[in-house]
Amino acid sequence: MTRGASLRRWSSLALLLAAATVQSAVLPEDRADVLYHRYDGGGITIQGPSVLVRKKLGESYSVSGNYYVDAISSASIDVVTQASPYKEKRTQYSLGTDLLHGKTTYSAGFITSTENDYDAQTAFASISQDLFGDLTTISFGYTRGWDVVGMRDNPDFNEPTDRRNWTLGISQVLTRNMLMGLNVETSESEGFLNNPYRQVRYADPAEPQGYSLQKERYPHTRTGNAAALQLKYYLPWRAALDGNYRYYDDTWGIRAHTARLGYTHPWRSWTFDGHVRHYTQNAADFYSDLFPYYNAQNFLARDRELATFNSLTLGAMATWQLNTSRFGWIQRGTLNLSWDHLHISYDDYRDLRVETPTPGSEPLYTLDANVMQFFISIWF
C-alpha cells in the first residue's frame, strides 16, 4: 500500500461524499463518463481508467455505478531509501442510489476496493433538504469504512482499520449572482494507521552513515475536525469566480490551512477553467526526521505526509461541447481535459538519497508532480 494510493482513495471518496451532501432536491441527470487519469511525481506513477454511469428510474429514484483502476509504479524516496521499487494495481467498484421525496433527497452507496496489500469497504449515506423557496439547502452525511492492512510477502499480516466520518453542510443563495457554502466535518480512525513498510531513523554513531532504522509506531486512534467556506460569484459575461478556505486540526497535533481561487470562462463551444490552490500544515506531535536514539518516544513517525510542508497547485481545464445532433439518444456531450501541477516544499523532511557527513544535514526534500485527466461525458 502506497501513501499516495491511500490519499487518492480517500480524496476520491471525500469528493464523492461532498457531491452527495450538497445536492439539492433534484435527481442527478442520466449521464455516462469515461475517464483516464495519470499522476506522475516524486518517483510515483499512478494511472488508469474510470467509468461512471448514472440512470434515473422514474421521477423519484436513480442509481449509479463506478469502476475505477489505479495502476501504481513506485520508486518514491521512501521506497528508494528503504526498500525496492514495485508495481501494483488497485481496483475499485461503487454503487449508489438517490431517492427524491418532495424537497428531500436521500443518498446511499457502497464502495469496495482491493489491492495486493490493502482492502477497503466503505458505506455512505446522506440526506439533504431544500428550504425557504429552494434558496437554502441543508445536508448531513455519514461514512463508515472497514479496511484491512496487509503486507506483500507476509500473508499472516492482516491489521484492521475502522473509519467514521460525519459531515454537515449548508448552501445559501446570497444574491442573484452569489452562492455560499459552509461545511463542517469530523472524522475518526481506529486500528492500524501507519504504513507497515515505513521506518524511522535514529542517531547511531556506530553505523557508517551515522544512523539506524526502526519500524514506525503510531497511535491507534485519530480524530480530526475541519470547517470550510466556499463562495461562487457569477459575472455578467457568463463567467464565474469561486474561492474557498478550509481549516483542519486533529489529535495528532496537525493544523492545516487550504485556500483556493478559481475562474471559469465560456467561449463559443468551449469552457475554460483555471485555479490556484495553496496548502500548509505543521508536523504531527510524534514526527521527526531524525530521532536522537532508539525508541526515543512511545510513538514514532517519519512519514512525509506528517511533516511540516506547504504546497502550491496550479491547474487548468478545457471542456468542449460535442455536436451530438446526429445521435438522437444523446442529449449533449463534452470532451474534457484537465492538468494540475503540484509543488511541495518540506521544512523538516530530508532527502536521504544525498549522502552527507552528518545525519540531519541532508538537503530538504521537494516534490513536483503532474496530474492529468481526460474524460468524455455523455448525457442521455
C-alpha positions as CSV (number, residue, x, y, z in Angstrom):
1,M,0.0,0.0,0.0
2,T,1.5,3.3,-1.0
3,R,0.8,6.5,0.9
4,G,-0.1,8.2,-2.5
5,A,-2.7,5.5,-3.3
6,S,-4.2,5.7,0.2
7,L,-4.5,9.5,-0.1
8,R,-6.1,9.3,-3.6
9,R,-8.6,6.7,-2.4
10,W,-9.8,8.9,0.5
11,S,-9.6,12.1,-1.6
12,S,-11.8,10.5,-4.2
13,L,-14.3,9.4,-1.5
14,A,-14.3,12.8,0.0
15,L,-15.2,14.4,-3.3
16,L,-17.9,11.8,-3.8
17,L,-19.4,12.5,-0.4
18,A,-19.2,16.2,-0.9
19,A,-21.2,15.9,-4.1
20,A,-23.8,13.8,-2.4
21,T,-24.2,16.1,0.7
22,V,-24.6,19.4,-1.2
23,Q,-27.1,18.1,-3.8
24,S,-30.4,20.0,-3.8
25,A,-33.8,18.4,-4.4
26,V,-33.1,17.3,-8.0
27,L,-32.1,13.9,-9.1
28,P,-28.8,13.6,-11.0
29,E,-29.1,13.6,-14.7
30,D,-28.7,10.4,-16.8
31,R,-25.0,10.5,-17.6
32,A,-22.0,8.4,-18.5
33,D,-18.4,9.4,-18.0
34,V,-15.3,7.5,-19.3
35,L,-12.1,8.8,-17.8
36,Y,-8.3,8.3,-18.0
37,H,-6.2,9.7,-15.1
38,R,-2.5,9.9,-14.6
39,Y,-0.4,11.1,-11.6
40,D,3.4,11.4,-12.1
41,G,5.7,12.8,-9.5
42,G,8.1,12.0,-6.7
43,G,9.0,8.7,-8.3
44,I,5.4,7.5,-8.3
45,T,3.2,7.0,-11.3
46,I,-0.5,6.2,-10.9
47,Q,-2.7,5.8,-13.9
48,G,-5.8,4.0,-15.1
49,P,-9.4,4.2,-16.4
50,S,-12.7,5.0,-14.7
51,V,-16.2,4.5,-15.9
52,L,-19.2,6.1,-14.2
53,V,-22.9,5.7,-15.2
54,R,-26.0,7.4,-13.6
55,K,-29.5,6.5,-14.6
56,K,-32.9,7.7,-13.3
57,L,-35.6,5.1,-12.7
58,G,-38.8,7.0,-12.8
59,E,-39.2,10.5,-11.3
60,S,-38.0,9.8,-7.8
61,Y,-35.2,7.3,-8.0
62,S,-31.8,7.0,-9.6
63,V,-28.9,4.6,-9.5
64,S,-25.2,4.9,-10.3
65,G,-22.2,2.7,-10.7
66,N,-18.5,3.3,-11.0
67,Y,-15.4,1.3,-12.0
68,Y,-12.0,2.8,-11.2
69,V,-8.5,1.4,-11.5
70,D,-5.1,2.7,-10.2
71,A,-2.0,1.0,-11.7
72,I,0.8,2.1,-9.4
73,S,4.5,2.1,-10.1
74,S,6.5,3.3,-7.2
75,A,10.2,4.3,-6.8
76,S,9.5,7.1,-4.4
77,I,12.0,8.5,-2.0
78,D,10.6,6.2,0.7
79,V,11.0,3.1,-1.5
80,V,14.4,4.0,-2.8
81,T,15.9,4.6,0.7
82,Q,14.2,1.7,2.5
83,A,13.0,-0.9,0.0
84,S,12.8,-2.0,-3.7
85,P,10.7,-0.4,-6.4
86,Y,7.4,-2.2,-7.0
87,K,4.2,-2.2,-9.1
88,E,0.7,-3.0,-8.0
89,K,-2.9,-2.4,-9.1
90,R,-5.9,-1.1,-7.1
91,T,-9.4,-1.8,-8.4
92,Q,-12.5,0.0,-7.0
93,Y,-16.2,-0.6,-7.5
94,S,-19.0,1.5,-6.2
95,L,-22.8,1.5,-6.3
96,G,-25.0,4.4,-5.3
97,T,-28.7,5.3,-5.1
98,D,-30.7,8.6,-4.8
99,L,-34.3,8.9,-3.7
100,L,-36.2,12.2,-4.1
101,H,-39.2,12.8,-1.9
102,G,-40.6,16.3,-2.1
103,K,-37.8,18.7,-1.2
104,T,-35.7,16.0,0.4
105,T,-33.0,13.9,-1.3
106,Y,-31.8,10.6,0.3
107,S,-28.5,9.1,-1.0
108,A,-26.6,5.9,-0.1
109,G,-24.0,3.7,-1.5
110,F,-21.2,1.2,-1.0
111,I,-17.6,1.3,-2.2
112,T,-15.1,-1.6,-2.3
113,S,-11.5,-1.5,-3.4
114,T,-8.8,-4.2,-3.4
115,E,-5.0,-4.2,-3.9
116,N,-2.4,-6.8,-3.0
117,D,-1.9,-5.4,0.5
118,Y,-4.9,-3.3,1.3
119,D,-8.7,-4.0,1.2
120,A,-11.3,-1.3,1.8
121,Q,-15.0,-1.5,2.3
122,T,-17.0,1.8,2.7
123,A,-20.7,2.5,3.2
124,F,-22.1,6.1,3.0
125,A,-25.4,7.8,3.4
126,S,-26.6,11.4,3.2
127,I,-29.8,13.5,3.4
128,S,-30.3,17.0,2.0
129,Q,-33.3,19.3,2.4
130,D,-34.3,22.4,0.5
131,L,-35.8,25.3,2.5
132,F,-37.0,28.8,2.0
133,G,-38.1,28.6,-1.6
134,D,-35.0,26.5,-2.6
135,L,-32.7,29.3,-1.6
136,T,-31.2,27.2,1.3
137,T,-30.1,23.6,1.3
138,I,-29.0,21.8,4.5
139,S,-27.3,18.4,4.3
140,F,-25.9,15.7,6.6
141,G,-23.7,12.8,5.6
142,Y,-22.2,9.7,7.3
143,T,-19.5,7.4,6.2
144,R,-18.3,4.1,7.7
145,G,-15.2,2.3,6.5
146,W,-13.7,-1.1,7.3
147,D,-10.2,-1.6,6.0
148,V,-7.7,-4.4,6.3
149,V,-4.0,-3.5,6.0
150,G,-1.7,-6.3,4.7
151,M,1.9,-6.7,3.7
152,R,3.4,-8.0,0.5
153,D,5.2,-11.4,1.0
154,N,3.7,-11.7,4.5
155,P,0.2,-13.4,4.3
156,D,-0.1,-13.6,8.1
157,F,-0.1,-9.8,8.5
158,N,-3.7,-8.5,8.5
159,E,-4.5,-5.5,10.6
160,P,-8.0,-3.9,10.7
161,T,-8.7,-0.1,10.4
162,D,-12.1,1.4,11.1
163,R,-13.0,4.8,9.8
164,R,-16.0,7.1,10.5
165,N,-16.9,10.4,9.1
166,W,-19.7,12.9,9.7
167,T,-20.4,16.0,7.5
168,L,-22.9,18.8,8.0
169,G,-23.3,21.4,5.3
170,I,-25.4,24.4,4.3
171,S,-25.6,26.1,0.9
172,Q,-27.2,29.5,0.6
173,V,-28.2,31.7,-2.4
174,L,-27.0,35.1,-1.1
175,T,-27.9,37.2,-4.2
176,R,-28.9,36.6,-7.8
177,N,-25.2,36.2,-8.6
178,M,-23.6,34.8,-5.4
179,L,-23.7,31.4,-3.7
180,M,-22.2,30.4,-0.4
181,G,-21.5,27.0,1.1
182,L,-20.4,26.2,4.7
183,N,-19.3,22.6,5.7
184,V,-18.1,21.1,8.9
185,E,-16.7,17.7,9.2
186,T,-15.5,15.2,11.9
187,S,-13.5,12.1,11.2
188,E,-12.4,9.2,13.4
189,S,-10.0,6.4,12.7
190,E,-9.1,3.4,14.9
191,G,-6.8,0.5,14.3
192,F,-3.5,0.1,12.3
193,L,-3.0,3.7,11.0
194,N,0.6,3.6,9.7
195,N,2.4,2.1,6.7
196,P,3.7,-1.3,7.6
197,Y,6.8,-0.8,5.3
198,R,8.0,2.6,6.5
199,Q,10.8,3.1,9.1
200,V,12.1,6.0,11.1
201,R,15.8,6.8,11.6
202,Y,17.6,7.5,14.8
203,A,21.1,8.7,15.5
204,D,23.6,5.8,15.8
205,P,27.3,6.7,15.8
206,A,28.2,3.0,15.4
207,E,26.9,3.0,11.8
208,P,28.9,4.4,8.9
209,Q,26.0,6.7,7.8
210,G,25.5,7.9,11.4
211,Y,22.0,6.5,11.9
212,S,20.0,3.2,12.0
213,L,16.4,2.4,11.2
214,Q,13.4,1.0,13.2
215,K,9.8,0.5,12.4
216,E,7.3,3.3,12.7
217,R,4.8,3.2,15.6
218,Y,1.6,5.3,15.5
219,P,-1.3,5.8,18.0
220,H,-4.2,3.5,17.3
221,T,-6.8,6.4,17.2
222,R,-7.0,9.7,15.4
223,T,-9.8,12.3,15.4
224,G,-9.9,15.2,13.0
225,N,-12.1,18.2,12.6
226,A,-12.5,20.5,9.6
227,A,-14.5,23.6,8.5
228,A,-14.7,25.0,5.0
229,L,-16.3,28.1,3.5
230,Q,-17.0,28.4,-0.3
231,L,-18.2,31.3,-2.3
232,K,-19.1,31.5,-6.0
233,Y,-19.9,34.7,-7.9
234,Y,-21.4,34.7,-11.4
235,L,-20.0,37.5,-13.6
236,P,-22.1,39.5,-16.1
237,W,-20.3,37.9,-19.1
238,R,-21.3,34.4,-18.1
239,A,-18.0,33.7,-16.4
240,A,-17.7,32.8,-12.7
241,L,-15.2,33.3,-9.8
242,D,-15.0,30.8,-7.0
243,G,-13.0,30.6,-3.8
244,N,-12.8,28.5,-0.7
245,Y,-10.9,28.2,2.6
246,R,-10.6,25.1,4.8
247,Y,-9.2,24.7,8.3
248,Y,-8.3,21.3,9.7
249,D,-6.9,20.0,13.0
250,D,-6.6,16.6,14.7
251,T,-5.5,14.8,17.8
252,W,-2.1,14.1,16.3
253,G,-1.3,17.8,16.5
254,I,-1.6,18.7,12.8
255,R,-3.1,22.1,11.9
256,A,-3.7,22.7,8.2
257,H,-4.9,25.6,6.1
258,T,-6.1,25.4,2.5
259,A,-7.1,28.3,0.2
260,R,-8.2,28.0,-3.4
261,L,-9.2,30.6,-6.1
262,G,-10.7,29.6,-9.4
263,Y,-12.1,31.3,-12.6
264,T,-14.4,29.8,-15.2
265,H,-14.8,31.4,-18.7
266,P,-17.0,30.2,-21.6
267,W,-16.1,30.9,-25.2
268,R,-18.2,29.6,-28.1
269,S,-18.3,25.8,-27.7
270,W,-15.5,25.8,-25.1
271,T,-15.4,26.4,-21.3
272,F,-12.1,27.1,-19.7
273,D,-11.3,26.8,-16.0
274,G,-8.2,27.9,-14.1
275,H,-7.4,27.6,-10.4
276,V,-4.6,28.1,-7.8
277,R,-4.5,26.2,-4.5
278,H,-2.2,26.7,-1.5
279,Y,-1.9,24.3,1.4
280,T,0.2,24.4,4.5
281,Q,0.5,22.3,7.7
282,N,2.7,21.8,10.7
283,A,4.2,18.4,11.7
284,A,2.5,15.8,13.9
285,D,3.5,15.7,17.5
286,F,5.4,12.4,17.2
287,Y,7.1,13.2,13.8
288,S,10.8,13.6,13.5
289,D,13.2,13.4,10.6
290,L,15.9,12.1,12.9
291,F,15.3,10.7,16.4
292,P,18.1,11.1,19.0
293,Y,18.2,7.4,19.8
294,Y,16.4,4.0,19.5
295,N,12.8,4.0,20.9
296,A,13.2,7.7,21.7
297,Q,9.5,8.0,22.4
298,N,6.3,6.0,22.6
299,F,5.1,6.9,19.0
300,L,7.5,7.4,16.1
301,A,6.8,8.6,12.6
302,R,8.9,9.7,9.6
303,D,6.0,9.9,7.1
304,R,6.5,13.0,5.0
305,E,2.7,13.5,4.9
306,L,3.0,14.1,8.7
307,A,5.9,16.6,8.3
308,T,5.8,20.4,8.1
309,F,5.2,21.4,4.5
310,N,3.4,23.7,2.1
311,S,2.2,23.0,-1.4
312,L,1.1,25.1,-4.4
313,T,-1.1,23.7,-7.1
314,L,-1.7,25.4,-10.5
315,G,-4.4,23.9,-12.6
316,A,-6.4,24.3,-15.9
317,M,-9.2,22.6,-17.6
318,A,-10.8,22.8,-21.0
319,T,-14.3,21.5,-21.9
320,W,-15.5,21.2,-25.5
321,Q,-19.3,20.8,-26.2
322,L,-19.7,18.0,-28.7
323,N,-22.1,18.2,-31.6
324,T,-24.5,15.3,-30.9
325,S,-27.3,16.2,-33.3
326,R,-26.6,13.0,-35.3
327,F,-27.3,10.8,-32.3
328,G,-30.9,11.0,-31.3
329,W,-30.4,9.2,-28.0
330,I,-27.7,11.7,-26.8
331,Q,-28.9,15.0,-25.3
332,R,-25.4,16.5,-25.1
333,G,-21.8,15.6,-24.6
334,T,-18.4,17.1,-23.7
335,L,-14.8,16.3,-24.1
336,N,-12.8,17.4,-21.0
337,L,-9.0,17.7,-20.4
338,S,-7.6,18.9,-17.1
339,W,-4.0,19.3,-15.9
340,D,-2.6,20.2,-12.4
341,H,1.0,20.9,-11.5
342,L,1.8,20.3,-7.8
343,H,4.9,21.6,-6.0
344,I,5.5,20.6,-2.4
345,S,8.3,22.0,-0.1
346,Y,9.2,20.3,3.1
347,D,10.6,22.1,6.1
348,D,11.7,19.1,8.2
349,Y,11.9,16.1,5.9
350,R,15.3,15.5,4.4
351,D,16.4,13.7,1.2
352,L,18.4,10.6,2.3
353,R,19.4,9.9,-1.3
354,V,22.1,12.6,-0.8
355,E,24.9,11.4,1.5
356,T,26.4,13.9,3.9
357,P,29.0,13.5,6.7
358,T,26.4,14.4,9.4
359,P,22.9,13.0,9.7
360,G,20.3,15.7,9.6
361,S,22.3,17.9,7.3
362,E,20.9,16.4,4.1
363,P,19.0,18.8,1.8
364,L,15.3,19.3,2.4
365,Y,13.1,17.3,0.1
366,T,10.9,18.9,-2.6
367,L,8.4,17.2,-4.9
368,D,6.9,18.2,-8.2
369,A,4.1,16.3,-9.7
370,N,1.7,16.5,-12.7
371,V,-1.9,15.2,-12.6
372,M,-3.8,14.8,-15.9
373,Q,-7.3,13.7,-16.5
374,F,-9.1,13.2,-19.9
375,F,-12.7,12.2,-19.9
376,I,-15.8,12.1,-22.1
377,S,-19.2,12.9,-20.6
378,I,-22.5,11.9,-22.3
379,W,-26.0,12.9,-21.1
380,F,-28.7,10.7,-22.4
